[in-house]
Structure formats: C-alpha cells, structure tokens
Amino acid sequence: VGGRKGRNCRDHILILNGAIQDALRTKSAKPLYLFISDYKTMFDGLDVKTTLNDLFDKGVKDDNFALIYRLYETNNISIKTSLGLTKRRPVEREVITQGDCLGPILASSTVDTMGKECFQKAKHLYLYRNKIPIAPMTMCDDLLIVSECGYKTDLAVSYINAQSRYNYLQFGLTKCSKVHIGKTKQKFKCTPIYLDSWISK
C-alpha cells in the first residue's frame, strides 16, 4: 500500500490488530513476532531494470513502459549548496531518483512484490486462526512481517533478506525492530532475528 489511490494502511492496522488480539486472548494461540523494518534511502536506491521488471510483471507493457525506462536511463544530478549549484554529474548506476512523482509508486510496487510472491507460493504466511493467510505487509518503504515465533520467523526473515538483496535494497538498521506478542511456554524459546548485520534484542 501507499503512494496509490485507494491503498492506505487502514487495512493493515485492522489485520494487525486482529492478529495481536488473537495471540493475547486465545489460549491455544502461539506467540507472535512482529518484525518491522525500513528500507533506507529507498527512492534513491531502486535499481531501474529490476524495478521496471516488477512493473512489467504487473501489466505495464505499453508505450509508458519504454518512456519510464528512458526517463531514468540517463540521470544526472546537481546538488544545491550554500555556494550555489554543483556541476552536473551522471548517476553511475541507473536508479529511481528522489523527488519525482513516480518514486513512491515504484518503491511501494517493489516492496509489494515480496508479499505477492508469498501468496503465490503459499510460503512465509501467518495463518490467522489457522485459516486466513497473512503475507508480509508493506507501506512504501516499510515492511511488517507477522509470524509465529521460532523457525517460521527465521524462514520469513531469510526470504526477506534474499529478496531485498535481489532488489538492491538496504535496511535502515536503526529503524528495524521486533515485538513479541503473547505468552511464551517454558519449552518454547524465541530466537533473535538476524537481519544482515543487525540482530534483534
């Protein structure tokens, strides 16, 4: 969600609240990990070819596709300083630039792809009341994973790490966090989350 008409975080809040209440109030419910992560400088770091491949898979295949590619193929930038503008220089790697209207849309689309793939492959889904699948939820450059504590969380985080590297994305590690919801039985042990170089506490 995010950056697109009719898509906002209200549905995410409703789903998240339902999962939390179920973990707290249902005796048979297993404890949850809520893993919240942020992609740093995402609008400046989206790889053009990878991002446009996502757009192509979503159905953008007319003249707009070629136009968007040409728009970002020859980027060059100049930085405004107290002494004036710097000399224009080409961007070495083809990236989506900050400040245009497509940046948030393409960022949201790229992160949404992770949740969509989870649904398609029926993997890394949290089953609300053992029936309703919940995929990783996104909001522009933020990601939320709802998962059972333990092995399933490890698998989900490993998948997100791999997909993030594939899309040339980097986590803003100072903004990543995890929340434990529910009671932990003595025989059950929650493990730390490893996200690249960051370890949850």
NUKE-149430 format. One line per 8 residues: number of its first residue (from 0); for each residue x, y, z of N, C-alpha, C, O. Coordinates in steps of 0.1 Angstrom, whole numbers, always signed. Each point is the difference from the previous one (the first is absolute). Example, Ala and Ser with C-alpha at 12.3 -4.5 7.8 and 13.67 -1.06 7.14 Angstrom:
// NUKE-149430
0> +132,-57,+78,-9,+12,+0,+9,+12,+0,+10,+0,+7 | -14,+11,-14,+9,+11,+0,-8,+11,+8,+5,+11,+1
//
This chain:
// NUKE-149430
0> +8,-12,+0,-8,+12,+0,+9,+12,+0,+12,+0,+2 | -18,+12,-4,+7,+12,+0,+3,+5,-13,+4,-7,-9 | -5,+20,+7,+3,+7,-13,-10,-3,-11,+3,+4,-11 | -14,-11,+14,-10,-3,-10,-14,+3,+5,-3,-3,+11 | -5,+7,-20,-14,+4,+4,-7,-13,+5,+0,-11,-6 | -7,+13,+17,-8,-11,+6,+8,-11,+7,-6,-10,+4 | +19,+13,-2,+8,-10,+7,+7,+8,+12,+9,+8,-2 | -13,-11,+14,+6,+6,+12,+2,-10,+11,-3,-12,-2
8> +8,+16,+13,+4,-9,+11,-12,-4,+9,+2,-8,+9 | -14,+12,-12,-11,-3,+9,-3,-15,+1,-3,-6,+10 | +4,+0,-22,-3,-15,-1,+11,-7,+8,-2,-10,+7 | +15,+15,-8,+11,-7,+7,-3,+1,+15,+3,-9,+8 | -7,+21,-3,-3,+2,+14,-10,-10,+5,+1,-5,+11 | -12,+3,-19,-11,-9,+4,+5,-14,+1,-3,-7,+10 | +11,+3,-20,+6,-14,+0,+9,-2,+12,-1,-10,+7 | +10,+20,-5,+10,-1,+10,-7,-1,+14,+4,-8,+9
16> -14,+16,-7,-7,+0,+13,-7,-13,+2,+0,-5,+12 | -6,-1,-22,-6,-13,+1,+10,-11,+4,-3,-8,+9 | +15,+8,-15,+10,-10,+3,+5,+2,+15,+2,-10,+7 | +0,+23,-3,+4,+2,+14,-10,-4,+10,+3,-7,+10 | -16,+11,-12,-10,-4,+9,-2,-15,+1,-3,-5,+11 | +4,-2,-22,-1,-14,+0,+11,-7,+8,-2,-9,+7 | +15,+14,-9,+11,-5,+8,-1,+2,+15,+4,-8,+8 | -10,+19,-5,-1,+4,+15,-12,-7,+6,+1,-3,+12
24> -12,+0,-19,-12,-4,+6,-4,-15,-2,-7,-6,+8 | +13,+0,-18,-3,-14,-3,+10,-9,+7,+12,+1,-3 | -16,-10,+11,+9,-9,+8,+9,-8,-9,+11,-3,+3 | -17,-2,-14,+8,-9,-9,+9,+7,-10,+8,-6,-7 | -9,+20,+7,+8,+7,-10,+15,+0,+4,+3,+1,+12 | +5,-2,-22,+15,+0,+2,+4,+15,+1,-6,+8,-6 | +17,-6,+13,+6,+14,+0,+4,+5,-13,+4,-8,-9 | -5,+21,+7,+4,+6,-13,+13,+8,+0,+4,+5,+11
32> +2,-4,-22,+10,+10,-2,-5,+10,-10,-5,-3,-11 | +5,+16,+15,-3,+11,-10,+14,+6,-3,+7,+5,+8 | -3,-6,-21,+13,+4,-4,-2,+12,-9,-5,-1,-11 | +9,+13,+15,-2,+12,-7,+14,+5,-6,+10,+1,+8 | -9,+1,-21,+12,+5,-6,-2,+11,-9,-11,+3,-5 | +22,+5,+2,-1,+12,-8,+12,-1,-10,+11,-4,+3 | -14,+7,-16,+10,+0,-10,+5,+15,-1,-7,+9,-2 | +20,-8,+4,+6,+14,+0,+2,+5,-14,+3,-7,-9
40> -5,+20,+8,+2,+8,-13,-5,-9,-11,+6,-1,-11 | -18,-4,+12,-5,-10,-10,-3,+7,-13,+3,-5,-11 | -9,+17,+11,-3,+7,-13,+13,+3,-8,-1,+1,-12 | +12,+1,+19,+13,+2,-7,+7,-12,-3,+10,+0,-7 | -15,-12,+11,+8,-12,-2,-7,-11,-8,+6,-10,-2 | -18,+13,-3,-7,-10,-8,+8,-2,-13,+2,+9,-8 | +1,-22,+5,+7,-3,-13,-11,+1,-11,-10,-6,+1 | +13,+14,-12,-10,+2,-10,-5,-13,-7,-12,-2,-1
48> +22,-6,-3,-4,-12,-7,-8,-10,+8,-10,-6,-4 | +14,+4,+17,-7,-9,+9,-14,+6,+3,-10,-8,+0 | +9,+21,+2,-13,+6,+3,-9,-1,-12,-12,-3,+2 | +17,+6,-14,-8,-1,-12,-5,-14,-3,-10,-2,-6 | +19,-8,+10,-5,-14,-2,-12,-3,+8,-9,-7,-4 | +9,+13,+17,-12,-1,+8,-12,+6,-6,-11,-5,+0 | +13,+17,-6,-11,+7,-7,-5,-8,-12,-12,-1,-2 | +21,-5,-5,-4,-8,-12,-8,-12,+5,-10,-3,-7
56> +14,-3,+18,-8,-12,+5,-14,+5,+5,-9,-9,+1 | +8,+21,+3,-13,+5,+4,-9,+5,-11,-11,+4,+2 | +16,-4,-14,-8,+3,-12,+3,+13,-7,-7,+3,-10 | +17,+4,+14,+4,+13,-8,+8,-5,-12,+12,-2,+2 | -18,+2,-13,+7,-6,-12,-2,+9,-13,+3,-4,-11 | -9,+16,+13,-2,+8,-12,+11,+10,-1,+11,-2,+5 | -14,+13,-12,+11,+10,-3,+5,+7,+13,+11,+4,+1 | -19,-4,+10,+4,+5,+13,+12,-7,+5,+8,+6,+7
64> -7,-19,-9,+11,-8,+5,+13,+5,-6,+10,+3,+8 | -9,-1,-21,+12,+5,-6,+3,+14,+4,+12,+4,+2 | -22,+4,+0,+1,+14,+4,+6,+1,+14,+9,+8,+2 | -14,-16,+7,+6,+0,+14,+14,-4,+0,+9,+5,+7 | -5,-16,-16,+14,-4,+0,+9,+11,-5,+11,+2,+5 | -15,+5,-16,+8,+10,-6,+1,+12,+10,+11,+7,+0 | -21,-5,+8,+0,+11,+9,+11,-1,+10,+7,+9,+4 | -4,-22,+1,+10,-2,+10,+14,-6,-6,+9,-1,+8
72> -9,-1,-21,+12,-6,-5,+12,+9,+0,+11,-4,+2 | -14,+17,-4,+11,+10,-1,-1,+10,+11,+1,+12,-2 | -2,-16,+15,-1,+9,+11,+13,+8,+2,+11,-6,-1 | -12,+18,+4,+12,+8,+5,-5,+9,+11,-12,+5,-1 | +20,-2,+10,-4,+8,+12,+9,+12,+3,+12,+0,-4 | -18,+10,+10,+7,+11,+5,-5,+3,+14,-12,-1,+3 | +21,+5,+6,-4,+2,+14,+1,+14,+4,+10,+7,-3 | -21,-2,+9,+0,+14,+4,+7,+2,+14,-3,-7,+9
80> +13,+16,-9,+7,+3,+12,-1,+14,+4,-6,+8,-8 | +12,-3,+19,-1,+14,+4,+8,+9,-10,-2,+12,-1 | +11,-19,-7,+8,+8,-10,-6,-1,-14,+5,+5,-10 | -17,-12,+9,-6,-1,-13,-1,-15,-4,+3,-9,+8 | -6,+7,-21,-2,-14,-5,+14,-6,-4,+9,+7,-5 | -7,-20,+8,+12,-6,-4,-1,-4,-15,-11,+2,-6 | +22,-6,+1,+0,-4,-14,-8,-13,-2,+1,-9,+8 | -8,+8,-19,-8,-12,-3,+8,-12,-2,+10,+1,-8
88> -13,-12,+14,+7,-13,-2,-10,-11,-3,-11,+0,+5 | +15,-9,-14,-9,-12,-3,-1,-9,+12,+10,-1,+8 | -21,-5,-6,-1,-11,+11,+5,-13,-6,-4,-4,-10 | +14,-1,+18,+7,-12,-6,-9,-12,-1,+1,-7,-10 | -9,+4,+20,-10,-11,-1,-14,+5,-3,-4,+10,+6 | -3,-16,-15,-13,+4,-4,-9,-2,+12,-4,-11,+4 | -1,+22,+2,-9,+0,+12,-11,+9,-2,+0,+9,-8 | -11,-12,+15,-11,+9,+1,+4,+12,+9,+5,-2,+11
96> -8,+14,-15,+4,+12,+7,-10,+5,+10,-12,-2,-2 | +16,+7,+13,-8,+6,+10,-6,+13,-6,+6,+7,-7 | -19,-4,+11,-6,+13,-3,-9,+0,-12,-7,+10,-2 | +6,-21,-5,-10,-1,-11,-12,-7,+5,+0,-7,+10 | -11,+8,-18,-13,-6,+5,+0,-16,-1,-7,-6,+6 | +16,+1,-15,+1,-15,-2,+7,-7,+12,-2,-12,+2 | +11,+19,+5,+8,-6,+10,-8,-8,+10,+3,-12,+2 | -12,+18,+5,-8,-7,+10,-8,-12,-6,-1,-10,+7
104> -4,+12,-19,-8,-10,-6,+8,-12,-3,-4,-12,+3 | +16,+14,-9,+9,-11,-4,+6,-7,+13,+2,-12,+0 | +0,+20,+10,+6,-5,+13,-11,-10,+6,+3,-11,+4 | -15,+16,-4,-11,-8,+6,-2,-13,-8,-3,-10,+5 | +3,+12,-18,-2,-12,-9,+11,-10,+2,-3,-12,+0 | +15,+16,+1,+11,-9,+2,-1,-8,+13,+2,-12,+0 | -5,+19,+11,-1,-7,+13,-13,-9,+0,+0,-11,+6 | -11,+16,-12,-12,-8,-1,+2,-14,-7,-6,-10,+3
112> +16,+10,-12,+3,-13,-7,+4,-11,+10,-4,-12,-3 | +10,+15,+14,+4,-10,+10,-12,-7,+5,-1,-12,+1 | -9,+20,+4,-12,-6,+5,-8,-8,-10,-6,-10,+3 | +6,+15,-16,-7,-7,-10,+6,-13,-3,-7,-10,-2 | +20,+9,+2,+7,-13,-3,-3,-10,+11,-1,-12,-2 | +0,+17,+15,-3,-9,+11,-14,-6,-2,-2,-12,+3 | -8,+20,-8,-13,-5,-2,+0,-10,-12,-6,-11,+2 | +13,+14,-12,+1,-9,-12,+6,-13,+3,-4,-11,-5
120> +15,+11,+13,+7,-12,+4,-5,-7,+12,+4,-11,+4 | -14,+18,+3,-5,-5,+13,+11,-3,+10,+0,-10,+7 | +9,+20,-6,+11,-2,+9,+1,+13,+9,-3,+11,-4 | +9,-13,+16,+2,+12,+9,-13,+7,+3,+0,+13,+1 | -11,-20,+0,-13,+6,+4,-3,-3,+14,+2,-11,+5 | -8,+21,+2,-5,-3,+13,-15,-4,-1,-7,+8,-6 | +3,-19,+12,-14,-4,-1,-7,+5,+12,+1,-5,+11 | -9,+15,-13,-9,+6,+10,-11,-10,+4,-8,-4,-9
128> +8,-1,+21,-10,-10,+5,+1,-12,-9,-10,-7,-2 | +22,+4,-2,+3,-12,-8,-8,-1,-13,-1,-11,-6 | -4,+22,+1,-8,+0,-12,+4,+11,-10,+1,-3,-12 | +1,+15,+17,+1,+12,-9,+15,+3,-2,+6,+4,+10 | +0,-5,-22,+14,+3,-2,+3,+15,+0,-7,+8,-7 | +17,-4,+14,+5,+14,+0,+14,+0,-5,+9,-6,+6 | -7,+13,-17,+14,+1,-6,+7,+12,+7,-7,+8,+7 | +20,-6,-10,+7,+12,+5,-8,+13,-5,-3,+0,-12
136> +1,+9,+20,-7,+12,-3,+10,+12,-3,+10,+1,+7 | -14,+7,-16,+9,+11,-4,-7,+14,+0,-12,+1,-2 | +20,+9,+4,-4,+14,-2,+11,+8,-5,+9,+4,+7 | -9,-2,-20,+11,+7,-7,+13,-7,+2,+3,-10,-5 | +6,+16,+14,+13,-6,+3,+1,-7,+13,+11,-1,+6 | -23,-2,+0,+0,-7,+13,-6,-14,-2,-8,-2,-9 | +12,-8,+17,-4,-13,-1,-3,-6,+14,+7,+2,+9 | -18,-9,-8,-4,-7,+12,-3,-15,-2,-8,-3,-9
144> +15,-5,+17,-2,-14,-1,-7,-5,+13,+4,+3,+11 | -16,-10,-13,-6,-6,+12,+2,-15,-1,-3,-6,-11 | +9,+0,+21,+4,-14,-1,+0,-6,+14,+1,+6,+10 | -3,-20,-10,+1,-7,+12,+15,+0,+5,+9,+0,-9 | -7,+1,+22,+14,+0,+5,+7,-12,-4,-6,-11,-1 | +19,+12,-1,+8,-12,-2,+4,-2,-15,+3,+10,-7 | -4,-22,+3,+6,-4,-13,-7,+7,-12,+6,+4,-10 | -19,-2,+11,-8,+7,-11,+5,+14,-2,+0,+5,-11
152> +3,+1,+22,+5,+14,+0,+14,+0,-7,+3,+9,-8 | +5,-18,+11,+14,-1,-6,-2,-2,-15,+8,+7,-7 | -17,-15,+2,-2,-2,-14,-5,+12,-7,+5,+4,-10 | -14,+3,+17,-6,+12,-6,+11,+11,-1,+1,+7,-11 | +7,-5,+21,+10,+10,+0,+11,-3,-10,+5,+9,-7 | -2,-22,+5,+10,-4,-10,-5,+3,-14,+8,+5,-8 | -21,-7,+6,-6,+3,-13,+1,+15,-3,+4,+4,-11 | -8,+4,+21,+1,+15,-2,+14,+5,-2,+2,+8,-9
160> +7,-14,+16,+14,+4,-3,+4,-3,-14,+6,+8,-7 | -9,-20,+2,+4,-4,-13,-7,+9,-11,+6,+4,-9 | -19,-1,+11,-7,+8,-10,+5,+14,+1,+0,+7,-11 | +4,-2,+22,+5,+14,+2,+13,+1,-8,+2,+10,-7 | +7,-20,+9,+13,+1,-7,-3,-1,-16,+7,+7,-7 | -16,-15,+3,-3,-2,-14,-5,+14,-6,+3,+3,-11 | -10,+4,+19,-5,+13,-5,+9,+12,+3,-4,+12,-1 | +16,-15,+6,+11,+10,+3,-5,+9,+11,+3,+12,+0
168> -11,-17,+10,-5,+8,+11,+9,-1,+12,+5,-11,+2 | -5,+21,+6,+8,-1,+13,-10,+4,+11,-8,+10,-1 | +9,-16,+12,-8,+3,+12,+6,+12,+8,+12,+1,+1 | -21,+7,+3,+4,+11,+10,+0,-7,+14,-10,+0,+7 | +21,-5,-4,+1,-9,+12,-3,+7,+13,-5,-7,+9 | +6,+20,-8,-4,+7,+12,-15,+1,+2,-4,+3,+11 | -3,-6,-22,-15,+1,+1,-6,-14,+1,-13,-1,+0 | +21,-10,-1,-6,-13,+1,-3,-4,+14,+8,+3,+9
176> -19,-10,-7,-3,-5,+14,-9,-12,-1,-5,-3,-10 | +4,-4,+22,-9,-11,+0,-8,+1,+14,+5,+5,+10 | -17,-10,-11,-8,+0,+12,-6,-15,+2,-4,-6,-9 | +6,+2,+22,-6,-14,+3,-14,+2,+6,-2,+8,+9 | -7,-16,-14,-14,+1,+4,-4,-14,+5,+1,-10,-7 | -7,+10,+19,-5,-13,+5,+8,-6,+11,+11,+5,+3 | -15,-16,+2,+7,-6,+11,+10,-11,-6,-3,-6,-10 | +14,+5,+17,+10,-10,-5,+0,-11,+10,+2,+1,+12
184> -4,-13,-17,+0,-12,+9,+15,-4,+3,+9,+4,-7 | -8,-11,+18,+14,-3,+4,+8,-8,-10,+12,+2,-2 | -19,-11,-5,+7,-9,-10,+3,+8,-13,+7,-6,-9 | -13,+18,+8,+1,+7,-13,+10,+12,+2,-1,+7,+10 | +11,-6,-19,+9,+11,+2,+0,+9,-13,+2,-5,-11 | -4,+18,+13,+1,+9,-11,+15,+2,-4,+8,+2,+9 | -5,-1,-21,+14,+2,-5,+1,+14,-5,-10,+6,-5 | +22,+0,+6,+2,+13,-6,-2,+0,-15,+2,-10,-7
192> -5,+22,+1,-2,+1,-14,+13,+6,-6,+5,+10,+5 | +1,-17,-15,+12,+5,-6,-4,+6,-14,-5,-6,-9 | +8,+19,+8,-3,+8,-12,+13,+6,-5,+4,+10,+5 | +2,-17,-15,+13,+4,-4,+9,+2,+12,+3,-10,+6 | +2,+22,-3,+9,+2,+11,-7,+3,+13,+7,+2,+10 | -20,-1,-10,-8,+4,+11,-5,-12,+7,-5,-9,-6 | +5,+9,+20,-5,-11,+8,-10,+6,+9,+3,+10,+8 | -16,-15,-8,-10,+5,+9,+4,-3,+15,+6,-10,+2
200> -11,+19,+7,+3,-2,+14,-13,-5,+7,+1,-2,+12
//
